[in-house]
Amino acid sequence: MSVRVVDPGFNVTVQDLGRPSFQHLGVPVSGAVSPAALKIGNALVGNDQNMACLEIRLIGPTMEVLCDAARLALTGTNIEIELIGGSRGFQPANQSLVLRRGQKFKIGTISDSGSAYLAIEGGFRLPQVYGSLSTYVRANIGGFLGRALIEGDEIPLNKNDVEDRSELRVSNLEATEEKGPIRIIFGPQKDFFKEESIQEFLGSPYSITREADRMGIRLDGPVLKHERGYNIVSDGIVTGAIQVPGTGQPIVLLADHQTTGGYPKMATVISADISRMGRLKPGDTIQFLEVTASEAEEARFEHEKNIASVISGFVKADPWLDERALYTENLISGFL
Amino acid sequence: MSLEIAPTYPAFLSAGDTALVVQYGEVVDVSINRTVRQLAFAVRKLNIKGVVDIVPTMRSLMIHYDPLFLSKSALIEVVTPLLSNLEELEENNKNWLIPVCYEDEFAPDINDVSKVTNTTIDEIVRQHTLLELEVFMMGFLPGFPYVGLLPEVFDLPRRIEPRVHIPPRSISVAARQTTIYTINSPGGWHLIGRTPVDFYDANRDEPILVRAGDRIKFQAIAKSEFIEIEADIKAGAFNLEVKELL
């Protein structure tokens, strides 16, 4: 009852919605960098929204199904799943799909997104650490042996077979790709920056550099000048914090950020836009927009409503015709 | 003409829509840290629905919350009355006697610290093991404590060249504080010893050893003892927690 890693891709980790309540012990939150895509993936395969998926950044894995049947869905991207070694073909992302024992599938380069999620019905049979299956690689916490997947890993599953039901797909893909500027609230250390830098930060585009990982995304754009130095006595860090080290190039902190830190944080990305930050990839360009606390709260409710409407808008998908399985089960012999 | 207005504390600082900062100052000050931890204790006791975590640091408290359950203004309303009415901390914290080997092999910076401070190595060891210390805060790495306040001889700046890899269990000092590295990590403090104790061990029932508010006293050991204690810990036959430190 597992999926076997034929080829590990690059930095593929098990992630759920993280462990937010152990930061007072220095434990990072971790979890999906794009929670919206994880929730939608889980919903497609019939899981609770907070169940663990495989998070894929850049290059996906090739895997083999080692249970009677597994229902999968790939979200956060529009890249197709390639079926190899067994039956062959391509299956679109953002819809559920049942594969039988021995079937291999490949998720190639994720060229259209910074993160994608592979959800599997029933989820992974792995131990929780501080209430979560999320992998924090630096401290070997959670996930599969506390690390990214490597060739030969067999990731245990909770289910050997799938529920008998129709396949589903996302009917309104645009709704999963929110647009517009990335909204921020200034603080906690806005007063550490020169006024002209604050104006420039709001008025200029910033692009995503290659220095982008689960901990944070370094941005390239106008250099932000400190008014009061760039070392502060460490204080708490929240996901979305935009810290500015001595170089003046801002870094947006994501799921694996440290719990405390000593660089001034000019502003914070609002929670409604965190999933979008997680989907950004090197080369993408963003613009920031200041909002008030109550606008941020409204935006978050709007964001959750949007996820709920994507899920309630799922439509039936054509099941993938697994010819090999049909022959094995002798179901179509009568038609020959 | 602009007026220079001194900031007044405590102050609420904005940290997006999922965290609120209550700031008591911008400097390292033991009494500020103590006030921050008193507030942390008071907020925790209220058990506010929607509060996800409460993280004290040297100079401020970060309250993480879920904006779907709690608005910023509602949280400020609940926290404000606590600020003027902080109780003494309840002393339910633990005491730890932590063995440290200060021999050269484990202390790559102890010679530098000795030279810079014009203090013999024996005296550095004596000063590091002299006082009952307090865990001010946790942060930087899982299970990583900021411990102090050390005697003035340890009022050192960080190293000019940070190290890229510091082995776990390394004891480091800077700015009259000391800490124990929990996992292999970069770092800029001065390494003056190593403990056989893991302050973070993923395979232990409770991976993280200490909490903010716990008290620690270091005890110098020889390398032969280091090896013995290491084996005893593995066999489950070594108790680090003590009733009294002095």
Chai-1 contact restraints between the chains, C-beta under 6 A:
chainA,res_idxA,chainB,res_idxB,connection_type,confidence,min_distance_angstrom,max_distance_angstrom,comment,restraint_id
A,P20,B,V52,contact,1.0,0.0,6.0,A-B,restraint_1
A,P20,B,D53,contact,1.0,0.0,6.0,A-B,restraint_2
A,S21,B,V52,contact,1.0,0.0,6.0,A-B,restraint_3
A,S21,B,D53,contact,1.0,0.0,6.0,A-B,restraint_4
A,Q23,B,D53,contact,1.0,0.0,6.0,A-B,restraint_5
A,Q23,B,V55,contact,1.0,0.0,6.0,A-B,restraint_6
A,H24,B,D53,contact,1.0,0.0,6.0,A-B,restraint_7
A,H24,B,V55,contact,1.0,0.0,6.0,A-B,restraint_8
A,L25,B,M138,contact,1.0,0.0,6.0,A-B,restraint_9
A,L25,B,I208,contact,1.0,0.0,6.0,A-B,restraint_10
A,G26,B,M138,contact,1.0,0.0,6.0,A-B,restraint_11
A,G26,B,G139,contact,1.0,0.0,6.0,A-B,restraint_12
A,G26,B,L141,contact,1.0,0.0,6.0,A-B,restraint_13
A,G26,B,P142,contact,1.0,0.0,6.0,A-B,restraint_14
A,G26,B,G143,contact,1.0,0.0,6.0,A-B,restraint_15
A,G26,B,F144,contact,1.0,0.0,6.0,A-B,restraint_16
A,V27,B,P142,contact,1.0,0.0,6.0,A-B,restraint_17
A,A139,B,P142,contact,1.0,0.0,6.0,A-B,restraint_18
A,A139,B,I183,contact,1.0,0.0,6.0,A-B,restraint_19
A,N140,B,A202,contact,1.0,0.0,6.0,A-B,restraint_20
A,I185,B,S14,contact,1.0,0.0,6.0,A-B,restraint_21
A,I185,B,G16,contact,1.0,0.0,6.0,A-B,restraint_22
A,G187,B,L13,contact,1.0,0.0,6.0,A-B,restraint_23
A,G187,B,S14,contact,1.0,0.0,6.0,A-B,restraint_24
A,P188,B,L13,contact,1.0,0.0,6.0,A-B,restraint_25
A,P188,B,A15,contact,1.0,0.0,6.0,A-B,restraint_26
A,P188,B,V21,contact,1.0,0.0,6.0,A-B,restraint_27
A,V233,B,V28,contact,1.0,0.0,6.0,A-B,restraint_28
A,V233,B,M58,contact,1.0,0.0,6.0,A-B,restraint_29
A,V233,B,R59,contact,1.0,0.0,6.0,A-B,restraint_30
A,S234,B,T57,contact,1.0,0.0,6.0,A-B,restraint_31
A,D235,B,T57,contact,1.0,0.0,6.0,A-B,restraint_32
A,D235,B,S60,contact,1.0,0.0,6.0,A-B,restraint_33
A,G236,B,V55,contact,1.0,0.0,6.0,A-B,restraint_34
A,G236,B,T57,contact,1.0,0.0,6.0,A-B,restraint_35
A,G236,B,M62,contact,1.0,0.0,6.0,A-B,restraint_36
A,V238,B,A15,contact,1.0,0.0,6.0,A-B,restraint_37
A,V238,B,G16,contact,1.0,0.0,6.0,A-B,restraint_38
A,V238,B,T18,contact,1.0,0.0,6.0,A-B,restraint_39
A,V238,B,A19,contact,1.0,0.0,6.0,A-B,restraint_40
A,G240,B,G16,contact,1.0,0.0,6.0,A-B,restraint_41
A,Q258,B,F140,contact,1.0,0.0,6.0,A-B,restraint_42
A,T259,B,G139,contact,1.0,0.0,6.0,A-B,restraint_43
A,T260,B,T57,contact,1.0,0.0,6.0,A-B,restraint_44
A,T260,B,G139,contact,1.0,0.0,6.0,A-B,restraint_45
A,T268,B,A15,contact,1.0,0.0,6.0,A-B,restraint_46
A,T268,B,G16,contact,1.0,0.0,6.0,A-B,restraint_47
A,I270,B,G16,contact,1.0,0.0,6.0,A-B,restraint_48
A,I270,B,D17,contact,1.0,0.0,6.0,A-B,restraint_49
A,S271,B,D17,contact,1.0,0.0,6.0,A-B,restraint_50
A,S271,B,T18,contact,1.0,0.0,6.0,A-B,restraint_51
A,A293,B,K72,contact,1.0,0.0,6.0,A-B,restraint_52
A,A296,B,D17,contact,1.0,0.0,6.0,A-B,restraint_53
A,E297,B,D17,contact,1.0,0.0,6.0,A-B,restraint_54
A,E297,B,P67,contact,1.0,0.0,6.0,A-B,restraint_55
A,E297,B,S71,contact,1.0,0.0,6.0,A-B,restraint_56
A,R300,B,P67,contact,1.0,0.0,6.0,A-B,restraint_57
